[in-house]
Amino acid sequence: MLLHIPHASTFIPDDEKTQYSQSVLKDQLEKMTDWGAGRIFNVGQRIEFPYSRLLCDVERFADGDEMEKVGMGVCYTRTSNGHILRRVSPERRAEIMTKYYWPHHTKLENAVTDELHKYGRCLIIDCHSFPGVPLPYERDQLRPNFCIGFDRRCQETGEAVACRLHELGYTVGINRPFAGALMPIRYLNDDRVQSVMIEANRDLVDEPQVSNQMDNVLAGIEAEFYM
């Protein structure tokens, strides 16, 4: 099982920080980082993006999506409240893609390929956290304890994760307030590979029992998936 952790880092190299107002950057790192995601997800091989999403968001589509239109695509140019974060030319975007985006996706794709060679199947857990109070850009105001995201092909596994968390007494949103889960392009239609997103409410991540409970949930899902 692969744990994909794309948004937990706050690191931005010094030569990249010159793009930002430092006061704005500090505020957005506080709001946009997936605090706790690197701590509560531990069962499985970890694939972590070592840079902040404010530099490059590896969860966004390379050719753009609806978040690109509001300045929060691969290269964020707007803050969580719609203000200017930085300016990125098409040439600079291409450089960031080459230096940060594609190497990470290659690393993840290679890890999936290795998993398939070893086990014939691969389960990706897309690991995130979200703020207890919605940020201005977030359309869905629902705030459960956990959000589980998946597409139709991964429904059985996604619902199994949701069921286990519900049995522990947590409230669970299915594809709400966030939907779907990252899947390497090469394996989009490969039934051997499934991806399920788990988003933990940040109000929970410092509670000591959550990490142990998540370990048990993931261990059980892993055992069922690879049996």
BELPE-V718511 format. One record per residue. RES is the residue in one letter. OMEGA is omega in whole degrees, 0 to 359 (none if undefined). BURIAL is I if it has 9 or more other ideal C-beta (glycine too) atoms within 8 Angstrom, else O. Layout:
((RES:OMEGA:BURIAL) (RES:OMEGA:BURIAL))
//
This chain:
((M:181:I) (L:174:I) (L:179:I) (H:184:I) (I:189:I) (P:192:I) (H:186:I) (A:183:I) (S:174:I) (T:188:O) (F:171:O) (I:181:I) (P:184:O) (D:182:O) (D:177:O) (E:184:O) (K:181:I) (T:179:O) (Q:191:O) (Y:161:I) (S:187:O) (Q:178:O) (S:177:O) (V:180:I) (L:180:I) (K:180:O) (D:183:I) (Q:174:I) (L:179:I) (E:185:O) (K:193:I) (M:180:I) (T:178:I) (D:182:I) (W:177:O) (G:183:I) (A:178:I) (G:185:I) (R:189:O) (I:179:I) (F:189:I) (N:184:I) (V:181:I) (G:177:I) (Q:184:O) (R:172:O) (I:186:I) (E:172:I) (F:190:I) (P:181:O) (Y:178:I) (S:175:I) (R:178:I) (L:173:I) (L:181:I) (C:179:I) (D:185:I) (V:176:I) (E:181:O) (R:178:I) (F:184:O) (A:183:O) (D:176:O) (G:178:O) (D:182:O) (E:179:O) (M:176:O) (E:183:I) (K:180:O) (V:176:I) (G:180:I) (M:177:I) (G:180:I) (V:180:I) (C:182:I) (Y:174:I) (T:178:I) (R:178:I) (T:180:I) (S:175:I) (N:171:O) (G:179:I) (H:180:O) (I:175:O) (L:178:I) (R:177:O) (R:183:O) (V:177:I) (S:176:O) (P:179:O) (E:179:O) (R:177:I) (R:180:I) (A:178:O) (E:180:O) (I:177:I) (M:182:I) (T:186:O) (K:188:O) (Y:188:I) (Y:185:I) (W:176:O) (P:179:O) (H:180:I) (H:175:I) (T:178:O) (K:179:I) (L:180:I) (E:179:I) (N:178:O) (A:177:I) (V:179:I) (T:178:O) (D:180:O) (E:179:I) (L:178:I) (H:183:O) (K:192:O) (Y:182:O) (G:179:O) (R:175:I) (C:175:I) (L:175:I) (I:171:I) (I:182:I) (D:196:I) (C:183:I) (H:165:I) (S:181:I) (F:184:I) (P:179:O) (G:175:O) (V:184:O) (P:174:I) (L:185:I) (P:183:O) (Y:185:I) (E:185:O) (R:183:O) (D:184:O) (Q:180:O) (L:179:O) (R:175:I) (P:174:I) (N:179:I) (F:172:I) (C:178:I) (I:181:I) (G:179:I) (F:174:I) (D:187:O) (R:183:O) (R:182:O) (C:188:I) (Q:184:I) (E:180:O) (T:179:I) (G:180:I) (E:177:I) (A:176:I) (V:181:I) (A:181:I) (C:180:O) (R:179:I) (L:178:I) (H:179:I) (E:177:O) (L:176:O) (G:181:O) (Y:170:I) (T:187:O) (V:173:I) (G:178:I) (I:184:I) (N:174:I) (R:6:I) (P:179:I) (F:187:I) (A:173:O) (G:179:I) (A:182:I) (L:175:I) (M:176:I) (P:185:I) (I:183:O) (R:187:O) (Y:184:I) (L:184:O) (N:181:O) (D:184:O) (D:177:O) (R:185:O) (V:176:I) (Q:179:I) (S:179:I) (V:177:I) (M:170:I) (I:176:I) (E:178:I) (A:175:I) (N:184:I) (R:175:I) (D:183:O) (L:199:I) (V:179:I) (D:177:O) (E:190:O) (P:184:O) (Q:187:O) (V:181:I) (S:179:I) (N:179:O) (Q:179:I) (M:176:I) (D:182:I) (N:179:O) (V:183:I) (L:179:I) (A:179:I) (G:178:I) (I:178:I) (E:181:I) (A:180:O) (E:185:O) (F:187:I) (Y:182:I) (M:none:O))
//
